[in-house]
C-alpha cells in the first residue's frame, strides 16, 4: 500500500495527542502513513488541501463546521450534529463521529457497556454523543442528563431529541430525566449503573475539582470520566475509594482514534494493544505537561 496521507485539523491545535496515538495505530496495522497536524482557521479555505488527503481527524472548532462540505455522513454523526473523522475518496468527503463509538469501545475493554441506567453530567457535544450512543445500544433506555444552572434549555432540547429518536425507532418504554446538580445531590435513593462525566470539571490545571459528591458516586456501579488530563481525576479517585469500577478518559481518546481506523480501513485492534497504547499515551501526556498529568 502506498503511504497514506492523513492529518488532524483544528484551531488552535498545538497540544493535540493525535500524532502520537495515530502513529502507533498505523504501526500496529502495518499501514504506511504521513500524518500531519494542520492548523485550520478557516475550513472553507482549507478544503482543496483536505481533498488531497486520504483521511483526517477533526477537533475543535470544526466538528460541525465541516458538515456543509461533506458528500455524506453516517447516522451517528447525523444524530449528534458532529463529525470528527473524515474518509476521502476521489476528493469526496465522507464524515463520521467516533465520539460515541469510542466511548463504547473504551467501556467494553473495561468490561462495561451502556446497557444500564446511565447518568450523564453535562449537555455539550461529548454528552450528546454519549447520550445517543447509549440510546442506540439499548432499547427502552433510562438516561439522566444533569445540567448546570442556566443550561436547562440545552439539556431539555437534548432530551427531546433523544425522545424523538426513540419514538421513531418504535421504543415503547424509555425514560429521559433532566435535573440540576442540586436535584441530583438531594435525590435520596435512585441508583445508576454508569456515571459519565462529560464536563471539564477536574481537568488540569484544576485537578482537585470534582463534579459530584461521594453521596452521588455511592449510588453508581461504575464511573467513566471523559477528562483525560490528569489520568486519574479526583472523581475517579473518589470512585476507587468507594470500590466502584472506573474508566479513565485517555481510554476514550485512544479508542476514538482506533475506531477511526475501522472507518478508514476496516481495521480492528486487539484489546491488549489498545490498553498498552492508553498507558503509553498517558505517560507521553505527563511528559508534555511536566507532570501535570
MARPA-662030 format. One record per residue (C-alpha): residue in one letter; residue number from 1; y, x, z; chain. Coordinates in steps of 0.02 Angstrom, whole numbers, plus 32768, in hexadecimal, padded with zeros to 4 digits. Layout:
residues N
<atom code="A" pos="NUM" v="Y" u="X" w="Z" unit="A"/>
...
END
This chain:
residues 293
<atom code="X" pos="1" v="8000" u="8000" w="8000" unit="A"/>
<atom code="X" pos="2" v="80AE" u="803E" w="7FD7" unit="A"/>
<atom code="X" pos="3" v="8121" u="805A" w="806C" unit="A"/>
<atom code="X" pos="4" v="8168" u="7FB6" w="80A7" unit="A"/>
<atom code="X" pos="5" v="8224" u="7FA6" w="80BA" unit="A"/>
<atom code="X" pos="6" v="8243" u="7F4D" w="815E" unit="A"/>
<atom code="X" pos="7" v="82D8" u="7F3A" w="81D1" unit="A"/>
<atom code="X" pos="8" v="8327" u="7EE4" w="8265" unit="A"/>
<atom code="X" pos="9" v="83D4" u="7E9A" w="824C" unit="A"/>
<atom code="X" pos="10" v="8456" u="7E5F" w="82C9" unit="A"/>
<atom code="X" pos="11" v="8505" u="7E82" w="8309" unit="A"/>
<atom code="X" pos="12" v="8518" u="7EE5" w="8377" unit="A"/>
<atom code="X" pos="13" v="846C" u="7F33" w="8374" unit="A"/>
<atom code="X" pos="14" v="8477" u="7FDE" w="83C6" unit="A"/>
<atom code="X" pos="15" v="83FA" u="7FC0" w="8453" unit="A"/>
<atom code="X" pos="16" v="8370" u="7F69" w="83F3" unit="A"/>
<atom code="X" pos="17" v="82BB" u="7F90" w="8421" unit="A"/>
<atom code="X" pos="18" v="827B" u="7F55" w="8378" unit="A"/>
<atom code="X" pos="19" v="8268" u="8000" w="8324" unit="A"/>
<atom code="X" pos="20" v="81FE" u="8044" w="83B4" unit="A"/>
<atom code="X" pos="21" v="818F" u="7FAA" w="83B9" unit="A"/>
<atom code="X" pos="22" v="8182" u="7F8D" w="82FE" unit="A"/>
<atom code="X" pos="23" v="8159" u="8043" w="82D7" unit="A"/>
<atom code="X" pos="24" v="80C4" u="8039" w="834D" unit="A"/>
<atom code="X" pos="25" v="808A" u="7F94" w="8303" unit="A"/>
<atom code="X" pos="26" v="8092" u="7FD8" w="8251" unit="A"/>
<atom code="X" pos="27" v="8030" u="8070" w="828B" unit="A"/>
<atom code="X" pos="28" v="7FAB" u="8002" w="82DB" unit="A"/>
<atom code="X" pos="29" v="7F98" u="7F9F" w="823A" unit="A"/>
<atom code="X" pos="30" v="7F99" u="803D" w="81CC" unit="A"/>
<atom code="X" pos="31" v="8027" u="7FF8" w="8162" unit="A"/>
<atom code="X" pos="32" v="80A7" u="807C" w="812A" unit="A"/>
<atom code="X" pos="33" v="8158" u="8042" w="8149" unit="A"/>
<atom code="X" pos="34" v="820F" u="8071" w="814A" unit="A"/>
<atom code="X" pos="35" v="8260" u="8011" w="81DA" unit="A"/>
<atom code="X" pos="36" v="831D" u="800A" w="81E0" unit="A"/>
<atom code="X" pos="37" v="839C" u="7FCD" w="8260" unit="A"/>
<atom code="X" pos="38" v="8426" u="7F74" w="8201" unit="A"/>
<atom code="X" pos="39" v="84C6" u="7F3C" w="8254" unit="A"/>
<atom code="X" pos="40" v="84F9" u="7E9D" w="81F7" unit="A"/>
<atom code="X" pos="41" v="85A5" u="7E56" w="8223" unit="A"/>
<atom code="X" pos="42" v="859D" u="7DDB" w="8191" unit="A"/>
<atom code="X" pos="43" v="84F5" u="7D93" w="815D" unit="A"/>
<atom code="X" pos="44" v="852F" u="7D58" w="80B1" unit="A"/>
<atom code="X" pos="45" v="8570" u="7E03" w="807F" unit="A"/>
<atom code="X" pos="46" v="84CC" u="7E52" w="80B5" unit="A"/>
<atom code="X" pos="47" v="845C" u="7DDF" w="804D" unit="A"/>
<atom code="X" pos="48" v="844C" u="7E4F" w="7FB1" unit="A"/>
<atom code="X" pos="49" v="840A" u="7EDE" w="801D" unit="A"/>
<atom code="X" pos="50" v="8399" u="7E6B" w="8083" unit="A"/>
<atom code="X" pos="51" v="8348" u="7E25" w="7FE5" unit="A"/>
<atom code="X" pos="52" v="830F" u="7ED6" w="7FB9" unit="A"/>
<atom code="X" pos="53" v="82AA" u="7EE5" w="805A" unit="A"/>
<atom code="X" pos="54" v="81F5" u="7EAF" w="8071" unit="A"/>
<atom code="X" pos="55" v="8215" u="7E5E" w="811A" unit="A"/>
<atom code="X" pos="56" v="828F" u="7E61" w="81AA" unit="A"/>
<atom code="X" pos="57" v="82AE" u="7E26" w="825C" unit="A"/>
<atom code="X" pos="58" v="834D" u="7DD1" w="8295" unit="A"/>
<atom code="X" pos="59" v="83A5" u="7DD5" w="833B" unit="A"/>
<atom code="X" pos="60" v="844A" u="7D92" w="8380" unit="A"/>
<atom code="X" pos="61" v="84B8" u="7D4D" w="8334" unit="A"/>
<atom code="X" pos="62" v="8460" u="7D25" w="828F" unit="A"/>
<atom code="X" pos="63" v="83C7" u="7CBF" w="82C4" unit="A"/>
<atom code="X" pos="64" v="8417" u="7C1E" w="8288" unit="A"/>
<atom code="X" pos="65" v="8493" u="7C6A" w="820E" unit="A"/>
<atom code="X" pos="66" v="8407" u="7CA4" w="819A" unit="A"/>
<atom code="X" pos="67" v="83C2" u="7BF4" w="8182" unit="A"/>
<atom code="X" pos="68" v="8434" u="7BB9" w="80F2" unit="A"/>
<atom code="X" pos="69" v="83FB" u="7C50" w="808B" unit="A"/>
<atom code="X" pos="70" v="8340" u="7C34" w="809E" unit="A"/>
<atom code="X" pos="71" v="82D0" u="7BEF" w="8016" unit="A"/>
<atom code="X" pos="72" v="8264" u="7B9E" w="809D" unit="A"/>
<atom code="X" pos="73" v="8233" u="7BAB" w="8154" unit="A"/>
<atom code="X" pos="74" v="819E" u="7B78" w="81BD" unit="A"/>
<atom code="X" pos="75" v="8190" u="7AE1" w="8230" unit="A"/>
<atom code="X" pos="76" v="81B0" u="7B42" w="82D0" unit="A"/>
<atom code="X" pos="77" v="8251" u="7B8D" w="828C" unit="A"/>
<atom code="X" pos="78" v="8287" u="7AE3" w="824D" unit="A"/>
<atom code="X" pos="79" v="826B" u="7A92" w="82F7" unit="A"/>
<atom code="X" pos="80" v="82C5" u="7B1D" w="8353" unit="A"/>
<atom code="X" pos="81" v="8353" u="7B32" w="82D5" unit="A"/>
<atom code="X" pos="82" v="8339" u="7BEC" w="82E6" unit="A"/>
<atom code="X" pos="83" v="82EC" u="7C78" w="827C" unit="A"/>
<atom code="X" pos="84" v="82C4" u="7D28" w="82B8" unit="A"/>
<atom code="X" pos="85" v="8245" u="7D5F" w="8235" unit="A"/>
<atom code="X" pos="86" v="8258" u="7D5F" w="8178" unit="A"/>
<atom code="X" pos="87" v="81D9" u="7D86" w="80F1" unit="A"/>
<atom code="X" pos="88" v="8223" u="7DBA" w="804A" unit="A"/>
<atom code="X" pos="89" v="81C3" u="7D90" w="7FAB" unit="A"/>
<atom code="X" pos="90" v="8212" u="7DBE" w="7F03" unit="A"/>
<atom code="X" pos="91" v="82BC" u="7DBD" w="7F57" unit="A"/>
<atom code="X" pos="92" v="82A2" u="7D10" w="7FA2" unit="A"/>
<atom code="X" pos="93" v="82B2" u="7CF8" w="805E" unit="A"/>
<atom code="X" pos="94" v="8234" u="7C95" w="80C7" unit="A"/>
<atom code="X" pos="95" v="825E" u="7C7C" w="817E" unit="A"/>
<atom code="X" pos="96" v="81F9" u="7C68" w="821D" unit="A"/>
<atom code="X" pos="97" v="8214" u="7C73" w="82D7" unit="A"/>
<atom code="X" pos="98" v="819E" u="7CD9" w="8343" unit="A"/>
<atom code="X" pos="99" v="81F6" u="7CAE" w="83E7" unit="A"/>
<atom code="X" pos="100" v="8183" u="7C1E" w="8415" unit="A"/>
<atom code="X" pos="101" v="80E2" u="7C67" w="83CD" unit="A"/>
<atom code="X" pos="102" v="810C" u="7D11" w="841B" unit="A"/>
<atom code="X" pos="103" v="811D" u="7CBF" w="84C5" unit="A"/>
<atom code="X" pos="104" v="8077" u="7C65" w="84AB" unit="A"/>
<atom code="X" pos="105" v="801E" u="7D07" w="847C" unit="A"/>
<atom code="X" pos="106" v="806B" u="7D60" w="8511" unit="A"/>
<atom code="X" pos="107" v="8029" u="7CD8" w="8584" unit="A"/>
<atom code="X" pos="108" v="7F7F" u="7CDF" w="852F" unit="A"/>
<atom code="X" pos="109" v="7F63" u="7D98" w="854E" unit="A"/>
<atom code="X" pos="110" v="7F87" u="7D76" w="8605" unit="A"/>
<atom code="X" pos="111" v="7F07" u="7CE9" w="8609" unit="A"/>
<atom code="X" pos="112" v="7F86" u="7C5C" w="8606" unit="A"/>
<atom code="X" pos="113" v="7FC7" u="7BD8" w="858D" unit="A"/>
<atom code="X" pos="114" v="8042" u="7B48" w="857D" unit="A"/>
<atom code="X" pos="115" v="7FBD" u="7AC4" w="859E" unit="A"/>
<atom code="X" pos="116" v="8004" u="7A9A" w="8648" unit="A"/>
<atom code="X" pos="117" v="809E" u="7A4D" w="8699" unit="A"/>
<atom code="X" pos="118" v="812C" u="7ABF" w="865F" unit="A"/>
<atom code="X" pos="119" v="81CF" u="7AE0" w="86BC" unit="A"/>
<atom code="X" pos="120" v="8254" u="7B32" w="864D" unit="A"/>
<atom code="X" pos="121" v="82EF" u="7B82" w="8697" unit="A"/>
<atom code="X" pos="122" v="837C" u="7B7D" w="8616" unit="A"/>
<atom code="X" pos="123" v="83A2" u="7B1E" w="8577" unit="A"/>
<atom code="X" pos="124" v="83D8" u="7BA2" w="84F9" unit="A"/>
<atom code="X" pos="125" v="837E" u="7BE6" w="8461" unit="A"/>
<atom code="X" pos="126" v="82EB" u="7C32" w="84BF" unit="A"/>
<atom code="X" pos="127" v="82D4" u="7B94" w="8526" unit="A"/>
<atom code="X" pos="128" v="82D4" u="7B2C" w="8488" unit="A"/>
<atom code="X" pos="129" v="8250" u="7B99" w="8434" unit="A"/>
<atom code="X" pos="130" v="81DF" u="7B97" w="84CD" unit="A"/>
<atom code="X" pos="131" v="81F5" u="7ADC" w="84EA" unit="A"/>
<atom code="X" pos="132" v="81C0" u="7AB3" w="8438" unit="A"/>
<atom code="X" pos="133" v="8131" u="7B30" w="8440" unit="A"/>
<atom code="X" pos="134" v="80F3" u="7ADB" w="84DF" unit="A"/>
<atom code="X" pos="135" v="8102" u="7A32" w="8489" unit="A"/>
<atom code="X" pos="136" v="80AA" u="7A6F" w="83EC" unit="A"/>
<atom code="X" pos="137" v="8017" u="7AB5" w="844E" unit="A"/>
<atom code="X" pos="138" v="7FF2" u="7A1A" w="84B5" unit="A"/>
<atom code="X" pos="139" v="7FF3" u="795F" w="849C" unit="A"/>
<atom code="X" pos="140" v="803C" u="78F1" w="8524" unit="A"/>
<atom code="X" pos="141" v="809D" u="7983" w="856D" unit="A"/>
<atom code="X" pos="142" v="8100" u="798C" w="8610" unit="A"/>
<atom code="X" pos="143" v="819B" u="79FA" w="8600" unit="A"/>
<atom code="X" pos="144" v="822D" u="7A0C" w="8679" unit="A"/>
<atom code="X" pos="145" v="82D0" u="7A5B" w="863E" unit="A"/>
<atom code="X" pos="146" v="8345" u="7A9F" w="86C4" unit="A"/>
<atom code="X" pos="147" v="83FD" u="7AB2" w="869C" unit="A"/>
<atom code="X" pos="148" v="8496" u="7AFF" w="86EA" unit="A"/>
<atom code="X" pos="149" v="852D" u="7A97" w="871C" unit="A"/>
<atom code="X" pos="150" v="858C" u="7A69" w="867F" unit="A"/>
<atom code="X" pos="151" v="84F9" u="7A7A" w="8606" unit="A"/>
<atom code="X" pos="152" v="84A4" u="79D2" w="8622" unit="A"/>
<atom code="X" pos="153" v="84D1" u="7994" w="8574" unit="A"/>
<atom code="X" pos="154" v="847D" u="7A27" w="8520" unit="A"/>
<atom code="X" pos="155" v="83E0" u="7A15" w="858A" unit="A"/>
<atom code="X" pos="156" v="83DD" u="795A" w="856A" unit="A"/>
<atom code="X" pos="157" v="83EE" u="7974" w="84AE" unit="A"/>
<atom code="X" pos="158" v="8358" u="79EA" w="84B1" unit="A"/>
<atom code="X" pos="159" v="82F4" u="7969" w="8513" unit="A"/>
<atom code="X" pos="160" v="831E" u="78E2" w="8494" unit="A"/>
<atom code="X" pos="161" v="82E6" u="7952" w="8404" unit="A"/>
<atom code="X" pos="162" v="8242" u="7978" w="845E" unit="A"/>
<atom code="X" pos="163" v="8227" u="78BD" w="8477" unit="A"/>
<atom code="X" pos="164" v="824B" u="789D" w="83BF" unit="A"/>
<atom code="X" pos="165" v="81CD" u="7921" w="838E" unit="A"/>
<atom code="X" pos="166" v="8149" u="78D5" w="8400" unit="A"/>
<atom code="X" pos="167" v="8165" u="7824" w="83BF" unit="A"/>
<atom code="X" pos="168" v="815D" u="785F" w="830A" unit="A"/>
<atom code="X" pos="169" v="80B9" u="78B5" w="832F" unit="A"/>
<atom code="X" pos="170" v="8076" u="7816" w="837E" unit="A"/>
<atom code="X" pos="171" v="806E" u="784D" w="8434" unit="A"/>
<atom code="X" pos="172" v="8062" u="77B7" w="84A7" unit="A"/>
<atom code="X" pos="173" v="8070" u="780C" w="8550" unit="A"/>
<atom code="X" pos="174" v="80EA" u="789A" w="856C" unit="A"/>
<atom code="X" pos="175" v="816B" u="78C1" w="85F1" unit="A"/>
<atom code="X" pos="176" v="820E" u="7921" w="85DC" unit="A"/>
<atom code="X" pos="177" v="827C" u="7938" w="8675" unit="A"/>
<atom code="X" pos="178" v="832C" u="797F" w="867A" unit="A"/>
<atom code="X" pos="179" v="8370" u="79B8" w="8722" unit="A"/>
<atom code="X" pos="180" v="83EE" u="7A2D" w="8771" unit="A"/>
<atom code="X" pos="181" v="83C2" u="7AC4" w="87DB" unit="A"/>
<atom code="X" pos="182" v="83FB" u="7A65" w="8875" unit="A"/>
<atom code="X" pos="183" v="8383" u="79D8" w="884D" unit="A"/>
<atom code="X" pos="184" v="82F6" u="7A54" w="882D" unit="A"/>
<atom code="X" pos="185" v="8312" u="7AAC" w="88D4" unit="A"/>
<atom code="X" pos="186" v="8318" u="7A04" w="892F" unit="A"/>
<atom code="X" pos="187" v="827E" u="79BF" w="88D8" unit="A"/>
<atom code="X" pos="188" v="81FE" u="79A8" w="8962" unit="A"/>
<atom code="X" pos="189" v="8150" u="79B4" w="891C" unit="A"/>
<atom code="X" pos="190" v="813C" u="79BA" w="885D" unit="A"/>
<atom code="X" pos="191" v="80D1" u="7A4D" w="8829" unit="A"/>
<atom code="X" pos="192" v="80D3" u="7AA9" w="8782" unit="A"/>
<atom code="X" pos="193" v="8052" u="7B0C" w="8723" unit="A"/>
<atom code="X" pos="194" v="80CF" u="7B85" w="86D5" unit="A"/>
<atom code="X" pos="195" v="8182" u="7BB5" w="86FB" unit="A"/>
<atom code="X" pos="196" v="81DF" u="7C06" w="866A" unit="A"/>
<atom code="X" pos="197" v="8287" u="7C5C" w="8684" unit="A"/>
<atom code="X" pos="198" v="82E8" u="7C62" w="85E0" unit="A"/>
<atom code="X" pos="199" v="8390" u="7C89" w="8633" unit="A"/>
<atom code="X" pos="200" v="83DE" u="7D36" w="8647" unit="A"/>
<atom code="X" pos="201" v="83DB" u="7D29" w="8706" unit="A"/>
<atom code="X" pos="202" v="838B" u="7DC7" w="874B" unit="A"/>
<atom code="X" pos="203" v="83AE" u="7E2F" w="86B0" unit="A"/>
<atom code="X" pos="204" v="83EC" u="7EE3" w="86C1" unit="A"/>
<atom code="X" pos="205" v="846E" u="7F0F" w="8700" unit="A"/>
<atom code="X" pos="206" v="8459" u="7E80" w="877E" unit="A"/>
<atom code="X" pos="207" v="83A0" u="7E95" w="87AA" unit="A"/>
<atom code="X" pos="208" v="83AF" u="7E4C" w="8859" unit="A"/>
<atom code="X" pos="209" v="83DC" u="7D9E" w="881A" unit="A"/>
<atom code="X" pos="210" v="8357" u="7D17" w="8818" unit="A"/>
<atom code="X" pos="211" v="8369" u="7C6D" w="87C1" unit="A"/>
<atom code="X" pos="212" v="8307" u="7C09" w="8843" unit="A"/>
<atom code="X" pos="213" v="82CF" u="7C15" w="88F7" unit="A"/>
<atom code="X" pos="214" v="8223" u="7C3A" w="893B" unit="A"/>
<atom code="X" pos="215" v="8210" u="7B7F" w="8961" unit="A"/>
<atom code="X" pos="216" v="820E" u="7B5D" w="88A5" unit="A"/>
<atom code="X" pos="217" v="819C" u="7BEF" w="887C" unit="A"/>
<atom code="X" pos="218" v="8120" u="7BB4" w="88FF" unit="A"/>
<atom code="X" pos="219" v="810B" u="7B12" w="889B" unit="A"/>
<atom code="X" pos="220" v="80DC" u="7B71" w="87FB" unit="A"/>
<atom code="X" pos="221" v="8031" u="7BB8" w="87CF" unit="A"/>
<atom code="X" pos="222" v="8078" u="7C3E" w="875C" unit="A"/>
<atom code="X" pos="223" v="8122" u="7C89" w="8731" unit="A"/>
<atom code="X" pos="224" v="815A" u="7CCA" w="8687" unit="A"/>
<atom code="X" pos="225" v="8202" u="7D24" w="8680" unit="A"/>
<atom code="X" pos="226" v="824C" u="7D40" w="85D2" unit="A"/>
<atom code="X" pos="227" v="82BF" u="7DC6" w="861A" unit="A"/>
<atom code="X" pos="228" v="8276" u="7E70" w="85E8" unit="A"/>
<atom code="X" pos="229" v="82F0" u="7EE6" w="863D" unit="A"/>
<atom code="X" pos="230" v="82C1" u="7F08" w="86C8" unit="A"/>
<atom code="X" pos="231" v="8207" u="7F02" w="86A7" unit="A"/>
<atom code="X" pos="232" v="81E8" u="7EAC" w="874D" unit="A"/>
<atom code="X" pos="233" v="8276" u="7E36" w="8775" unit="A"/>
<atom code="X" pos="234" v="829F" u="7DF4" w="8821" unit="A"/>
<atom code="X" pos="235" v="8250" u="7D4F" w="87EC" unit="A"/>
<atom code="X" pos="236" v="81AD" u="7DA6" w="87BD" unit="A"/>
<atom code="X" pos="237" v="81AD" u="7E0B" w="885E" unit="A"/>
<atom code="X" pos="238" v="81C3" u="7D6A" w="88C0" unit="A"/>
<atom code="X" pos="239" v="8136" u="7D17" w="8860" unit="A"/>
<atom code="X" pos="240" v="80C6" u="7DAD" w="8880" unit="A"/>
<atom code="X" pos="241" v="80EA" u="7DA7" w="8939" unit="A"/>
<atom code="X" pos="242" v="80B6" u="7CF1" w="8936" unit="A"/>
<atom code="X" pos="243" v="8015" u="7D1F" w="88D9" unit="A"/>
<atom code="X" pos="244" v="8045" u="7CC3" w="883A" unit="A"/>
<atom code="X" pos="245" v="8011" u="7D00" w="878E" unit="A"/>
<atom code="X" pos="246" v="80A0" u="7D59" w="8736" unit="A"/>
<atom code="X" pos="247" v="80CB" u="7D7F" w="8680" unit="A"/>
<atom code="X" pos="248" v="8158" u="7DFD" w="865C" unit="A"/>
<atom code="X" pos="249" v="81DA" u="7DEA" w="85D4" unit="A"/>
<atom code="X" pos="250" v="81AD" u="7E89" w="8576" unit="A"/>
<atom code="X" pos="251" v="810A" u="7E34" w="8548" unit="A"/>
<atom code="X" pos="252" v="8169" u="7DAB" w="84ED" unit="A"/>
<atom code="X" pos="253" v="81D5" u="7E2C" w="8492" unit="A"/>
<atom code="X" pos="254" v="813E" u="7E8E" w="8456" unit="A"/>
<atom code="X" pos="255" v="80D8" u="7DF3" w="842B" unit="A"/>
<atom code="X" pos="256" v="8168" u="7DAC" w="83C6" unit="A"/>
<atom code="X" pos="257" v="8167" u="7E4B" w="8360" unit="A"/>
<atom code="X" pos="258" v="80AA" u="7E49" w="834F" unit="A"/>
<atom code="X" pos="259" v="80AC" u="7D95" w="8314" unit="A"/>
<atom code="X" pos="260" v="8127" u="7DC4" w="828B" unit="A"/>
<atom code="X" pos="261" v="809D" u="7E32" w="8241" unit="A"/>
<atom code="X" pos="262" v="802C" u="7D9A" w="8237" unit="A"/>
<atom code="X" pos="263" v="80B3" u="7D44" w="81D1" unit="A"/>
<atom code="X" pos="264" v="80D4" u="7DDB" w="8162" unit="A"/>
<atom code="X" pos="265" v="8026" u="7E22" w="8149" unit="A"/>
<atom code="X" pos="266" v="7FAD" u="7DAD" w="81A3" unit="A"/>
<atom code="X" pos="267" v="7F8E" u="7E3A" w="821F" unit="A"/>
<atom code="X" pos="268" v="7F49" u="7E1C" w="82CD" unit="A"/>
<atom code="X" pos="269" v="7F40" u="7E9B" w="8359" unit="A"/>
<atom code="X" pos="270" v="7EC6" u="7EBA" w="83E7" unit="A"/>
<atom code="X" pos="271" v="7EFF" u="7E82" w="8493" unit="A"/>
<atom code="X" pos="272" v="7EE3" u="7F30" w="84DA" unit="A"/>
<atom code="X" pos="273" v="7F56" u="7F7D" w="8456" unit="A"/>
<atom code="X" pos="274" v="7FDF" u="7EFE" w="847B" unit="A"/>
<atom code="X" pos="275" v="7FD1" u="7F18" w="8536" unit="A"/>
<atom code="X" pos="276" v="7FE1" u="7FD4" w="851E" unit="A"/>
<atom code="X" pos="277" v="8078" u="7FBC" w="84AE" unit="A"/>
<atom code="X" pos="278" v="80C9" u="7F4C" w="8531" unit="A"/>
<atom code="X" pos="279" v="80B3" u="7FD5" w="85B3" unit="A"/>
<atom code="X" pos="280" v="80F4" u="805C" w="853D" unit="A"/>
<atom code="X" pos="281" v="818A" u="7FF2" w="850A" unit="A"/>
<atom code="X" pos="282" v="81B6" u="7FD7" w="85C1" unit="A"/>
<atom code="X" pos="283" v="81B1" u="8093" w="85DE" unit="A"/>
<atom code="X" pos="284" v="821F" u="80AF" w="8546" unit="A"/>
<atom code="X" pos="285" v="829A" u="802D" w="8585" unit="A"/>
<atom code="X" pos="286" v="82A5" u="8083" w="862E" unit="A"/>
<atom code="X" pos="287" v="82CC" u="8128" w="85D9" unit="A"/>
<atom code="X" pos="288" v="8356" u="80D9" w="8570" unit="A"/>
<atom code="X" pos="289" v="83A7" u="8084" w="8604" unit="A"/>
<atom code="X" pos="290" v="839C" u="811B" w="8676" unit="A"/>
<atom code="X" pos="291" v="8325" u="80C7" w="86EF" unit="A"/>
<atom code="X" pos="292" v="837F" u="8020" w="86E7" unit="A"/>
<atom code="X" pos="293" v="82E1" u="7FD0" w="86A5" unit="A"/>
END
